[in-house]
Amino acid sequence: MAKKVGKQTFIFDKPPVLINTATVAGPFEGKGPLKNYFDHIYTDNLAGQDSFEKAEKEMMLNACFTVINKAKKTPKEVDLFIAGDLLNQIITSGFSALELKIPYLGIYGACSTSSEGLALASMIIESGCANLVLTATSSHNLSAERQYRYPTEYGVHRKPYNQWTVTGAGAALVASEGSGPKLTSATIGAVQDLACKDPLNMGAAMAPAAAATMLQHFADTGHGPDYYDLIVTGDLGKVGYQLVMELAAAQGGFDLSRNYHDCGLIIYDLEKQDVHAGGSGCASSALVVYSYLYKKLLDGKYNKILLAATGALHSPTSYQQGENIPTIAHAVSIEMI
């Protein structure tokens, strides 16, 4: 059974297994440095559909069916589907669940959804309530832009600290037994607020949540940053990445410079692709962790990774009414043991 240690962390006595993963990417992401790691790259942003929202659903379903097939399973063998996305009422996940016909839990953690899904899947499996859980998330640059900011056709100039919402989807199968990396612990984050009101400056808004969850994980488990080969956040970009290192040093006395990176800085070539501060969106961490980092775990380059994906819990309504942007981060440790 899982046991709680400290204030916010659960240690799994029989760690669930990440038996397989799948990623599908948009055309822009398919031109980045991880292009050889994705299972499928779409040649257009509509993915053969007639709207960007339908294209996002196509991507999530593709990732889900791909990981199920790679694991030589069928949807009927999956006990539970846990998914979330950025669109209003998480419609990508809901409409995907309709076609998958797997019992479904929809979650909203914004861009923290990848780690939230892994944490919940692990806790449910560890409790004995399921043996095989599918978790997925997605984002689409063009569907997210017109919901949260402006349609790209509007031609708004982007500021240097702006990030680029990643187009794609990632899915993972978590099982009670099997071969693959183990999910050894999960630290459930608490909502943070740096009093940021700018919906374009997501890195600065989310960095305090990432730092708080990391520091709590270290305090609860007794493991410092050096325990991990790699600590990776989800989508903070250049601004948030630097701020996390400053906060970790100031608040916890930790130097993260040796082994900390951010998926928003890994997914794109910042010199050749005009993404300003880096990548963001639910698919940022999902595409990096479920493709490149999963492969590096299997290859033995990494043995212990801490994923701390972050999310901004605002909406167009809240920031138009002058509210601050509250944020969250959840952390899961993924180990080859």
PyMOL commands that set and color helices and strands:
alter all, ss='L'
color gray80, all
select helices_A, chain A and resi 29-31+35-37+52-70+75-77+88-100+110-126+141-148+152-154+202-221+225-227+237-252+263-266+282-299+316-320
alter helices_A, ss='H'
color red, helices_A
select strands_A, chain A and resi 2-5+9-12+17-25+40-41+80-84+104-106+132-139+164-165+168-175+182-187+230-233+260-262+279-280+304-312+327-335
alter strands_A, ss='S'
color yellow, strands_A
deselect
rebuild
show_as cartoon
